[in-house]
Amino acid sequence: MKYLLLVSFLVLWVSNQSQSTFVYFQNNTSLQLNVNTIQYGDGVLSNSYWENNSGIIQPWQPSVQVMRTNRTTGITNGNDYFFDVIISGLNDTVILEIQLTGNFIDSDMWHSARGNGFNHPWYNDSQFYEENILFEGKNMTLKYQSALNGLYDDITFTLHDNEPYLHNASDDNNPQVLNVLSYNIFMLTPPLSFSDQNTRAEYLKNSLSEYDVIFIQEAFDNNAREDYLIPQLSTMFPYYTEVLDIPNTTNEDGGTMFFSKWPIVYDTGHVYQSCYSFECLTNKGVSYAKINKLGQEYHLFNTHTQAFRSADEIASRMAQIKEIRTFIEDLNIPQIDPVIVGGDMNVDYYANHSNEYDSMFLFLNAMIPNYQGNPYSFQPDLNYYASSGPDELLDYLLPISDYKQPNSFFNEVRIFRQIVDPMWGKFDMSDHFPVYGRFEYTTVSAGNNDFSNVNVYPNPTNDLVYIDNALNTRIQILSLEGKIIYSTQNFNGNSISIGDLSKGVYLIKISNGNNINVVKQLVVR
């Protein structure tokens, strides 16, 4: 008897599902939204015939079912049944509308939308419809489509933020500010992957206008790169490098390249000697570009290191990071110039297997960023293309401590989506979210104590630290949280004992009477 009841229930459930229309909502905004549905018209349907999935829609939440209605049972021939799916923020609301008209056997359906300043007519086709609106003070687009799924149409509505991230236009004319984006664009060569590479490459530019330089990884697919990515991005970034590769080999290229709004003075690259397993079939490595932004030269290193988490893979990744450091040193870059290393490092901030997160900063002598934005750059539950696995922060943009250091910088994971017709239902532009870094430096004038030749050594150390070319300056040693551990107003040019400090990373701040400051990172072992 229990078996028959279970079978009967499953048959009834499948029947209800197949004879239903589902309404989905995609939140392409950073807003937390509320959803609720009311039903009215010539008749009131009982709760057994339709579902009101009221509640909270989280920021950037992918397609979620907000309503389901039966299309046959309980619907009377000739009666009209209306559903208002109410999507609300703190101050603004949009209404997603559905109308059913009963027939002798089933029902006909129309869909529409209304809100502040607009009221669409009813539609019963599969065309896309959209409205540009001001929602919670931001420029957004409401877009929707009805599409056949089984016996009946389902409807997907999307609220899309057209300008999710603000840009300070004054940065564009400031040579001491560099806005950088690092993006693993997930364009593997078929047949390894069929993931809309050409479409994504064509529309990627819609999200990238705000940046000085783009670090690109996984631009492996030659067709997507040469026929779509470069022609599209080069209209905004006229300077770009070739993809990292070793000519005349049968291996896959390295997938890394730069796009820049500013002249690329020089570029080269290094293919890793260290690798493990199938990744040895690629020419992965580190690309280098020296760009000149309005007279200030920046030295940029873009990489994609060994993936995954086995002991051998971690060892290979750490060896590659050491190769980056050697490559930087071999280029003899002036210490008064900024150096930034970025890309898909494949080092997870949260896991820190075998202390590899700490080792990454130690081997590179890189500064630790302030992290902002989305906590993960790889997040399967939030990203259409991301495969299963843990949420991870794998992508970074890091200034190197023993070169010119920024007064301020941060890393911010940003979520890029598009609602152009070919990307409908997928929306995401890669299996990774990109990381944005804003680096602000200080112009240092020539003269005594301009810090152009300041040198902190040995670094790392566990006893004494020497600071050259900083005579008669104010020296402070601070924790990463900003706590002052040591301070002197008139440095005499000798060494400072740090033997009492615990192992870790500290900051040395050097200041003179002209309000010129430099911050160096110190590693105590």
C-alpha positions in Angstrom: 0.0 0.0 0.0 2.8 2.5 0.9 4.5 1.7 -2.4 1.3 2.4 -4.3 0.8 5.7 -2.4 4.3 6.7 -3.2 3.9 5.9 -6.9 0.6 7.8 -7.0 2.2 10.8 -5.4 5.1 10.8 -7.9 2.8 10.5 -10.8 0.7 13.4 -9.5 3.8 15.5 -8.9 5.3 14.9 -12.3 1.9 15.6 -13.9 1.6 18.9 -12.0 5.2 19.9 -12.9 4.7 19.1 -16.6 1.4 21.0 -16.7 2.9 24.1 -15.1 4.5 27.4 -16.0 7.5 28.4 -13.9 8.6 32.0 -13.4 12.3 32.6 -12.7 14.2 35.6 -11.6 17.9 36.4 -12.2 19.5 39.0 -9.9 22.3 40.7 -11.8 22.8 43.4 -9.1 24.5 43.8 -5.8 21.2 44.5 -4.1 19.3 42.2 -1.7 15.8 42.0 -3.0 12.4 40.8 -1.7 9.9 38.8 -3.7 6.2 38.1 -3.1 3.4 37.1 -5.5 -0.3 37.9 -5.3 -3.0 36.3 -7.4 -6.3 37.9 -8.4 -8.9 38.0 -11.2 -12.1 36.2 -12.1 -11.3 33.4 -9.7 -8.9 32.6 -6.8 -6.8 29.6 -7.2 -6.2 27.4 -4.2 -2.6 27.0 -2.9 -2.5 23.5 -4.3 -2.7 24.9 -7.8 0.1 27.5 -7.6 3.2 28.3 -5.6 4.2 31.6 -4.1 8.0 31.3 -3.4 8.2 34.5 -1.4 11.4 35.5 0.4 14.8 37.1 -0.1 16.8 37.1 -3.3 20.5 37.5 -2.5 22.8 39.8 -4.4 24.0 38.3 -7.7 21.8 35.2 -7.1 21.5 33.2 -10.3 18.1 32.1 -11.7 15.7 31.2 -8.9 12.1 30.0 -9.1 9.9 32.7 -7.7 6.5 31.3 -8.8 4.8 28.3 -10.3 1.3 28.0 -11.6 -0.8 25.1 -12.8 -2.1 25.6 -16.4 -5.1 23.2 -16.3 -6.6 22.1 -12.9 -8.8 24.6 -11.2 -8.8 27.0 -14.1 -12.3 27.7 -15.5 -13.0 28.2 -19.2 -13.3 31.9 -20.0 -12.0 33.2 -16.7 -8.9 35.4 -16.4 -6.3 34.8 -13.6 -3.6 37.4 -12.9 -0.4 37.0 -11.0 1.8 39.9 -9.8 5.3 38.9 -8.9 6.5 41.8 -6.8 10.3 42.4 -6.8 11.2 45.2 -4.3 14.3 46.9 -2.9 14.4 49.4 -0.1 12.6 52.1 -2.1 11.7 50.8 -5.5 9.5 48.0 -6.9 9.0 46.3 -10.3 6.0 44.0 -11.0 6.4 40.9 -13.1 3.0 40.1 -14.6 1.4 36.9 -15.8 -2.1 36.4 -17.1 -3.9 33.0 -17.7 -7.1 32.7 -19.6 -9.0 29.5 -19.2 -9.9 27.3 -22.2 -12.0 24.2 -22.4 -8.9 22.0 -21.8 -6.0 24.2 -20.6 -5.2 27.9 -20.7 -3.5 30.6 -22.7 -0.8 32.8 -21.1 0.5 36.4 -21.5 3.3 38.1 -19.7 4.3 41.7 -19.1 6.0 44.0 -16.6 5.3 47.4 -15.0 7.0 49.8 -12.6 7.8 53.4 -12.0 7.4 55.2 -15.3 6.6 52.2 -17.5 3.8 49.8 -18.1 4.3 47.2 -20.9 1.5 45.7 -22.9 0.7 42.0 -22.7 2.9 39.7 -24.8 2.3 36.0 -25.7 5.4 35.3 -27.9 9.1 34.3 -27.2 10.7 37.7 -28.1 12.9 39.5 -25.7 11.5 42.6 -24.0 13.3 45.1 -21.9 13.1 48.5 -20.1 15.8 50.8 -18.9 14.9 51.9 -15.5 16.2 53.8 -12.4 16.0 51.4 -9.6 17.4 52.3 -6.1 19.2 55.2 -7.7 21.1 53.1 -10.3 20.8 52.7 -14.0 19.4 49.2 -14.6 17.6 47.1 -17.3 14.7 44.8 -16.7 14.7 42.2 -19.4 12.5 39.1 -19.9 11.5 36.3 -22.2 9.0 33.5 -22.4 10.3 30.2 -23.8 8.8 26.7 -24.3 9.9 24.2 -21.8 8.0 20.9 -22.1 4.2 21.4 -22.6 4.2 25.1 -21.6 6.3 28.2 -21.6 8.4 29.3 -18.7 9.4 32.9 -18.1 12.7 34.4 -17.0 13.0 37.9 -15.8 16.3 39.6 -15.1 17.2 42.8 -13.3 20.6 43.9 -14.6 22.8 46.7 -13.2 24.3 48.4 -16.2 27.0 50.2 -14.1 27.7 48.0 -11.1 31.1 49.5 -10.3 31.9 53.2 -10.1 35.0 54.6 -11.8 36.8 57.8 -10.9 37.4 59.5 -14.2 40.2 61.7 -12.8 42.3 58.5 -12.5 42.5 58.4 -16.3 44.7 61.5 -16.3 46.8 60.7 -13.3 50.0 59.0 -14.1 50.4 57.9 -10.4 47.2 55.8 -10.4 46.9 52.5 -12.2 43.6 50.7 -12.5 44.2 47.0 -13.3 42.0 44.1 -14.0 43.1 40.4 -14.0 40.8 38.0 -15.7 40.9 34.3 -16.3 38.5 34.2 -19.3 38.1 30.4 -19.5 38.6 30.1 -23.3 40.0 26.5 -23.6 40.6 25.1 -27.0 37.9 22.7 -28.2 37.4 19.8 -27.8 38.6 20.3 -24.2 35.7 22.7 -23.7 32.7 24.0 -25.6 31.7 26.9 -23.4 30.5 29.7 -25.8 34.1 30.9 -26.2 33.4 33.0 -29.4 30.3 34.6 -27.9 31.9 35.5 -24.7 35.0 36.8 -26.4 32.8 39.0 -28.6 30.9 40.6 -25.7 33.6 40.7 -23.0 34.5 44.3 -23.9 31.2 45.5 -22.6 32.5 45.2 -19.0 36.1 46.5 -19.5 36.1 50.2 -20.4 37.2 51.4 -16.9 40.7 50.0 -16.7 44.2 51.1 -17.7 45.5 47.5 -18.2 43.9 44.1 -18.5 45.8 40.9 -17.5 44.3 38.0 -19.5 44.7 34.3 -18.7 43.3 31.2 -20.4 43.1 32.9 -23.9 44.0 29.4 -25.3 41.4 29.1 -28.0 43.1 30.6 -31.2 39.8 31.2 -33.0 38.1 33.0 -30.1 41.2 35.0 -29.4 42.2 36.0 -32.9 38.7 36.4 -34.5 36.8 37.9 -31.6 38.8 38.9 -28.5 41.5 40.9 -30.1 39.4 42.7 -32.7 36.9 43.7 -30.0 39.2 44.6 -27.2 41.7 46.4 -29.4 39.1 49.1 -30.2 39.4 50.1 -26.5 42.9 48.9 -25.7 45.0 49.8 -28.8 48.2 48.3 -27.2 48.4 44.5 -26.6 50.8 41.7 -26.5 50.9 38.4 -28.3 49.8 35.3 -26.2 52.7 33.7 -24.3 54.1 30.8 -26.4 57.2 29.0 -27.6 57.1 29.1 -31.4 57.3 25.9 -33.4 56.2 23.6 -30.6 53.1 21.3 -30.7 52.2 22.3 -27.1 49.2 24.5 -26.2 50.2 28.2 -25.8 50.4 29.8 -22.3 47.1 31.7 -22.6 48.4 34.9 -21.0 48.4 38.3 -22.6 48.0 42.1 -21.9 45.6 44.7 -23.2 46.6 48.3 -22.4 45.2 51.8 -23.0 48.8 53.1 -22.7 51.9 52.3 -24.8 53.6 49.1 -24.2 57.3 50.0 -24.2 58.6 46.5 -24.0 57.3 43.0 -23.5 58.7 39.5 -23.2 57.9 36.3 -21.3 59.1 33.3 -19.5 57.7 29.7 -19.9 57.9 27.7 -16.7 60.5 25.0 -16.4 58.5 23.5 -13.5 55.2 21.8 -14.3 53.3 18.7 -13.4 51.1 16.2 -15.2 49.0 17.3 -18.2 49.8 21.0 -17.6 53.3 20.2 -19.0 51.5 20.1 -22.4 51.0 23.9 -22.2 53.4 26.7 -22.4 52.2 28.2 -19.2 54.5 30.9 -17.7 54.6 34.6 -17.0 54.1 37.5 -19.4 55.9 40.8 -18.8 54.9 44.2 -20.1 56.4 47.6 -19.4 53.8 50.3 -20.0 54.2 54.1 -19.9 51.2 56.0 -18.5 51.7 59.7 -19.1 55.4 59.4 -18.2 55.3 56.9 -15.4 56.5 53.4 -16.2 54.9 50.4 -14.7 56.4 46.8 -14.8 53.6 44.2 -15.0 53.8 40.4 -14.7 50.8 38.3 -15.7 50.7 34.6 -14.9 48.6 31.5 -14.7 50.3 28.9 -12.4 49.9 25.2 -11.9 46.3 24.2 -10.9 44.8 21.8 -8.3 45.9 20.7 -4.8 47.9 17.5 -4.7 51.3 17.6 -3.1 53.0 17.4 -6.5 50.8 20.2 -7.9 51.5 22.5 -4.9 55.2 21.8 -5.2 55.1 22.7 -8.9 53.1 25.9 -8.3 55.6 27.1 -5.6 58.5 26.4 -7.9 56.8 28.4 -10.6 56.3 31.3 -8.2 60.0 31.2 -7.5 60.7 31.3 -11.2 58.6 34.5 -11.4 60.8 36.1 -8.8 64.0 35.1 -10.6 62.5 36.5 -13.9 61.8 39.8 -12.2 65.3 40.1 -10.8 66.9 39.2 -14.2 65.2 42.2 -15.9 67.1 44.7 -13.7 64.1 46.9 -13.1 64.9 50.2 -11.3 63.8 50.1 -7.7 62.1 53.5 -8.1 59.5 52.0 -10.6 56.4 50.1 -9.6 56.3 46.3 -10.1 53.0 44.4 -10.0 52.5 40.7 -10.3 49.0 39.3 -11.0 46.9 36.6 -12.5 45.3 33.3 -11.7 47.8 32.2 -9.1 45.8 29.1 -8.2 46.7 29.7 -4.5 43.5 29.7 -2.5 43.4 32.4 0.2 41.1 30.2 2.4 42.7 26.8 2.1 46.4 27.7 2.4 47.5 24.1 1.8 51.1 23.5 2.9 51.3 27.2 3.8 51.3 28.1 0.1 49.4 31.3 0.6 52.0 32.6 3.0 54.8 31.2 0.8 53.5 33.0 -2.3 54.0 36.4 -0.6 57.4 35.3 0.9 58.8 34.0 -2.4 57.6 37.1 -4.4 58.3 39.6 -1.5 54.8 40.9 -2.3 52.6 43.2 -0.3 49.4 41.7 1.2 46.3 43.4 -0.1 43.2 44.6 1.5 40.5 42.3 0.1 37.1 43.7 -1.0 34.1 42.8 -3.1 32.9 39.2 -3.6 34.9 36.9 -1.3 35.6 34.3 -4.0 36.9 34.5 -7.6 35.8 30.9 -8.3 32.3 30.2 -6.9 30.2 27.4 -8.5 26.9 28.3 -6.9 27.1 31.8 -8.2 28.7 31.2 -11.7 27.1 29.4 -14.6 30.4 28.2 -16.1 32.2 27.2 -12.8 32.5 23.5 -12.4 31.7 21.9 -9.0 34.1 22.2 -6.2 34.9 24.5 -3.2 34.5 28.3 -3.3 38.0 29.7 -3.7 39.9 33.0 -4.0 42.6 32.3 -6.6 43.2 35.5 -8.4 45.4 38.4 -7.2 47.2 41.7 -8.1 50.2 42.2 -5.9 52.8 45.0 -5.7 56.3 43.8 -5.1 57.8 45.3 -1.9 61.4 46.0 -3.0 60.3 48.3 -5.8 58.3 51.5 -5.6 55.4 50.9 -3.3 51.9 52.2 -3.5 50.5 54.6 -0.9 47.2 52.6 -1.2 46.0 49.6 -3.1 43.4 46.8 -2.7 42.1 43.7 -4.5 38.4 43.6 -5.3 36.7 40.6 -6.9 34.0 41.9 -9.3 31.1 40.0 -10.9 30.7 40.6 -14.6 27.5 39.5 -16.4 25.9 40.3 -19.7 22.3 40.2 -20.8 22.8 40.4 -24.6 20.5 37.9 -26.3 23.2 35.3 -27.1 24.2 35.2 -23.4 20.6 34.8 -22.1 20.3 32.1 -19.5 24.0 32.0 -18.9 24.9 35.6 -18.2 28.4 35.0 -16.7 31.4 35.8 -18.9 33.9 33.1 -17.5 34.1 30.5 -14.9 36.2 32.9 -12.8 35.2 36.4 -11.6 37.9 38.9 -12.3 39.9 40.8 -9.6 40.4 44.6 -9.8 43.3 46.5 -8.3 43.6 50.2 -7.9 47.2 51.3 -7.2 48.0 54.8 -6.1 51.5 56.1 -5.9 53.2 59.3 -4.9 55.3 61.5 -7.2 58.7 61.8 -5.6 60.8 64.9 -6.4 64.5 64.8 -6.8 66.7 65.9 -3.9 67.8 64.7 -0.5 65.6 62.2 1.1 63.4 61.7 -1.9 63.6 57.9 -1.2 64.4 57.1 -4.8 67.3 54.9 -3.6 66.0 53.7 -0.2 66.9 50.1 0.5 65.8 47.9 3.3 67.9 44.8 3.9 68.3 41.9 4.7 64.7 41.1 4.0 63.6 38.6 5.3 65.6 38.9 8.6 65.4 37.8 12.2 68.0 40.1 13.9 68.9 43.5 12.4 67.5 45.5 9.6 69.4 48.2 7.7 67.9 51.1 5.9 70.1 52.9 3.4 69.5 56.5 2.1 67.1 57.4 4.8 69.3 59.6 7.1 67.5 62.1 9.4 64.0 60.6 8.6 61.2 59.4 10.8 61.1 55.6 10.8 58.1 53.6 12.0 57.6 49.8 12.1 53.9 48.9 12.1 51.9 45.7 12.2 49.6 44.9 9.2 46.7 46.2 11.4 48.5 49.6 11.7 49.7 49.3 15.3 53.0 51.2 15.8 55.6 48.8 17.2 58.8 51.0 16.8 59.3 54.7 16.1 62.1 57.1 15.8 61.9 60.8 14.8 65.5 61.3 13.5 67.0 58.1 12.1 70.8 58.1 12.3 71.3 55.8 9.4 72.3 52.8 11.5 70.5 49.5 11.9 67.3 48.7 13.8 67.1 45.6 16.0 64.0 43.6 15.3 65.0 40.5 17.3 62.0 41.0 19.7 59.4 40.9 16.9 57.4 37.7 16.4 57.6 36.0 13.0 55.4 37.6 10.4 55.0 40.5 8.0 55.4 44.1 9.1 55.5 47.5 7.4 58.3 50.0 7.6 57.1 53.6 7.0 59.8 56.2 6.2 58.8 59.9 6.3 60.7 63.2 5.8 59.8 66.9 6.4 58.3 67.4 3.0 55.4 65.0 3.6 57.0 62.4 1.4 56.4 58.9 2.6 57.4 55.4 1.5 56.2 52.1 2.9 58.3 49.0 2.7 57.2 45.5 3.7 59.5 43.6 6.1 59.4 39.9 6.6 60.6 38.6 10.0 61.5 34.9 10.2 
